């Protein structure tokens, strides 16, 4: 055996190598965990923005629907006004 192979295979060198491998695995794992957590944070922010936009859209649609129903109700006469308004909304395909 050569001098180098004797030095590399000593118990102290094996423990050092194992320690370095463990340290590298911990560093890699922590970097991966940091990446995942930052991606989750970005995903959470995007999801929050989408929910905010969805609530705004729903509010906008319901506001337009209320205006349209009130317009239809004001043009209809008699006790069948609500039914007439619903029929007009259904026939026109909802709120556009």
Buried (B, 14 or more C-beta within 10 A) or exposed (E): EEEEEEEEEEEEEEEEEEEEEEEEEEEEEEEEEEEEEEEEEEEEEEEEEEEEEEEEEEEEEEEEEEEBBEEBBEEBEEEEBEEBBEEBBEEEEEBE
